[in-house]
Amino acid sequence: MIRLDIFHQDGKKSGFNIIKGDSTKGHGGFGAGLINLDNMSPVIIDVEAGTAAVDMGALHARSDIERRIRFSANKADLQGGGKKYWLVWVNTEVTKEGPHYSGAAAAEMIIHREIKRGYKILADHVNKMDKALKGNVDLSEMDTKSKKVLGEFLKSVAPGQWEKANPELKAQLETE
């Protein structure tokens, strides 16, 4: 079995680092309040296929499924078609017990590839990323099948992180 570290693909970090460490060194001046996304991973759930994959391009709204798509906040622009995806922001926190899944939040996307149009609300995606970054869990909008796919994916990728995961995350992903 191949071990996949979703947070350091191919031995590299995400490459999206707004700041590294404590740039302010306590002075509170320039750079104060910036964030570090090294431990944030965007997991894309294909609802129809029942698959999950990490696509680090989603940090810049440039995942494989988002490329060459013009997005709108109006579902009517999709002309009644499209394929549904969930973009789940998963944050890992490292404590003295080791790394664990600390936060997760899901945002909806619908892509109609034939007409190169998509639906997403950018503000919702940013707010969900912020929630996950702060260690909160918000998967309430996801369907049961997608939650099951996400839960199985997180368990298989890093079983140790799943064992120590935020109890709220485990509760929201429990499916029967």
PLY file of the C-alpha trace (Angstrom):
ply
format ascii 1.0
element vertex 176
property float x
property float y
property float z
element edge 175
property int vertex1
property int vertex2
end_header
0.00 0.00 0.00
1.34 3.41 -0.97
1.30 5.95 1.82
0.05 9.34 0.68
0.75 12.38 2.78
-1.89 14.86 1.63
-0.09 17.70 3.30
3.34 17.18 1.72
2.73 15.74 -1.72
5.84 14.37 -3.40
7.86 15.43 -0.35
7.04 19.10 -0.96
4.97 21.51 1.04
1.96 23.15 -0.53
3.99 26.03 -1.90
1.34 28.44 -0.65
2.73 30.13 2.40
1.60 33.59 3.30
4.03 33.66 6.23
6.39 31.14 7.70
6.70 30.95 11.47
6.34 34.13 13.51
7.29 36.98 11.20
6.34 39.59 13.75
8.64 38.31 16.53
6.26 39.93 18.96
6.60 43.48 17.69
3.08 43.63 16.19
4.17 45.76 13.25
4.35 44.95 9.56
3.08 41.45 8.81
0.97 41.12 11.95
-2.22 39.15 11.38
-1.09 37.24 8.28
-1.87 33.54 8.06
0.01 30.33 7.30
-1.74 27.80 5.05
0.97 25.13 5.14
-1.37 22.72 6.96
-4.46 23.40 4.84
-5.44 20.87 2.19
-8.29 21.22 -0.29
-10.04 17.88 -0.78
-12.36 17.74 -3.79
-15.27 15.31 -3.60
-16.80 14.25 -6.91
-20.37 13.54 -5.79
-21.37 11.53 -8.86
-18.23 9.36 -8.97
-17.96 9.04 -5.18
-14.26 9.91 -5.16
-12.03 12.23 -3.17
-8.70 13.79 -4.15
-6.41 16.52 -2.95
-5.79 19.31 -5.45
-3.49 22.00 -4.07
-4.42 24.25 -7.00
-7.72 24.92 -5.23
-5.86 27.18 -2.80
-5.66 29.63 -5.71
-9.05 28.64 -7.24
-7.07 26.81 -9.92
-7.82 23.15 -9.28
-8.01 20.84 -12.30
-11.81 20.96 -12.29
-11.88 24.78 -12.05
-9.53 25.50 -14.96
-11.04 27.10 -18.06
-14.38 27.56 -16.28
-16.12 30.91 -15.90
-17.86 31.00 -12.51
-21.05 32.70 -11.52
-22.97 32.98 -8.26
-26.17 32.25 -10.20
-27.12 28.59 -10.78
-29.37 29.64 -13.69
-26.22 30.38 -15.72
-25.60 26.61 -15.85
-28.65 26.14 -18.08
-29.91 23.25 -15.94
-26.77 21.10 -16.28
-23.54 20.48 -14.46
-21.75 18.13 -12.15
-21.64 18.70 -8.39
-18.46 18.79 -6.34
-17.63 19.62 -2.75
-14.47 21.52 -1.98
-13.62 20.52 1.58
-10.98 22.55 3.35
-9.16 20.23 5.78
-6.78 21.70 8.33
-4.18 19.75 10.28
-2.83 20.91 13.61
0.40 19.65 15.12
0.42 19.25 18.89
2.70 17.42 21.31
0.62 14.27 20.61
1.37 14.66 16.89
-0.60 15.86 13.88
-4.36 15.53 13.75
-7.29 16.75 11.66
-8.47 19.85 13.50
-10.94 21.57 11.20
-12.92 20.97 8.04
-15.56 22.87 6.11
-17.25 22.16 2.78
-18.23 24.55 0.00
-20.34 23.63 -3.03
-19.28 23.83 -6.67
-21.20 22.83 -9.79
-19.32 22.60 -13.09
-20.99 22.41 -16.50
-17.95 21.53 -18.59
-19.74 21.54 -21.98
-20.58 25.23 -21.74
-17.50 26.09 -19.62
-19.59 27.56 -16.83
-19.60 26.90 -13.13
-21.40 27.85 -9.96
-19.70 28.78 -6.74
-19.92 31.55 -4.23
-16.36 32.73 -3.67
-17.17 34.40 -0.35
-18.58 31.09 0.92
-15.40 29.26 -0.13
-13.24 31.81 1.69
-15.42 31.74 4.81
-15.33 27.93 4.89
-11.53 27.97 4.54
-11.37 30.39 7.45
-13.59 28.14 9.59
-11.39 25.10 8.91
-8.25 27.13 9.60
-9.66 28.07 13.00
-10.33 24.42 13.86
-14.08 24.50 13.31
-16.07 21.81 11.51
-18.91 22.70 9.11
-20.00 19.83 6.88
-23.72 20.35 7.44
-24.53 21.09 3.78
-22.93 17.87 2.49
-25.00 14.84 1.56
-24.51 11.55 3.43
-22.76 9.81 0.51
-20.19 12.61 0.20
-19.56 12.61 3.94
-18.89 8.88 3.79
-16.42 9.37 0.91
-14.62 12.11 2.85
-14.49 10.08 6.05
-13.06 7.02 4.27
-10.54 9.20 2.45
-9.27 10.89 5.62
-9.04 7.55 7.44
-7.11 5.88 4.62
-4.67 8.74 4.02
-3.58 9.27 7.62
-5.04 6.76 10.10
-3.01 8.23 12.97
-4.38 11.70 12.31
-7.90 10.31 12.12
-7.53 8.60 15.53
-6.61 11.96 17.13
-9.02 14.01 14.97
-11.35 16.68 16.27
-14.29 14.77 17.86
-16.77 17.06 16.09
-15.27 16.09 12.72
-15.60 12.40 13.55
-19.21 12.92 14.69
-20.20 14.74 11.50
-18.59 12.07 9.31
-20.06 9.05 11.08
-22.37 7.27 8.67
-24.36 4.15 9.16
0 1
1 2
2 3
3 4
4 5
5 6
6 7
7 8
8 9
9 10
10 11
11 12
12 13
13 14
14 15
15 16
16 17
17 18
18 19
19 20
20 21
21 22
22 23
23 24
24 25
25 26
26 27
27 28
28 29
29 30
30 31
31 32
32 33
33 34
34 35
35 36
36 37
37 38
38 39
39 40
40 41
41 42
42 43
43 44
44 45
45 46
46 47
47 48
48 49
49 50
50 51
51 52
52 53
53 54
54 55
55 56
56 57
57 58
58 59
59 60
60 61
61 62
62 63
63 64
64 65
65 66
66 67
67 68
68 69
69 70
70 71
71 72
72 73
73 74
74 75
75 76
76 77
77 78
78 79
79 80
80 81
81 82
82 83
83 84
84 85
85 86
86 87
87 88
88 89
89 90
90 91
91 92
92 93
93 94
94 95
95 96
96 97
97 98
98 99
99 100
100 101
101 102
102 103
103 104
104 105
105 106
106 107
107 108
108 109
109 110
110 111
111 112
112 113
113 114
114 115
115 116
116 117
117 118
118 119
119 120
120 121
121 122
122 123
123 124
124 125
125 126
126 127
127 128
128 129
129 130
130 131
131 132
132 133
133 134
134 135
135 136
136 137
137 138
138 139
139 140
140 141
141 142
142 143
143 144
144 145
145 146
146 147
147 148
148 149
149 150
150 151
151 152
152 153
153 154
154 155
155 156
156 157
157 158
158 159
159 160
160 161
161 162
162 163
163 164
164 165
165 166
166 167
167 168
168 169
169 170
170 171
171 172
172 173
173 174
174 175
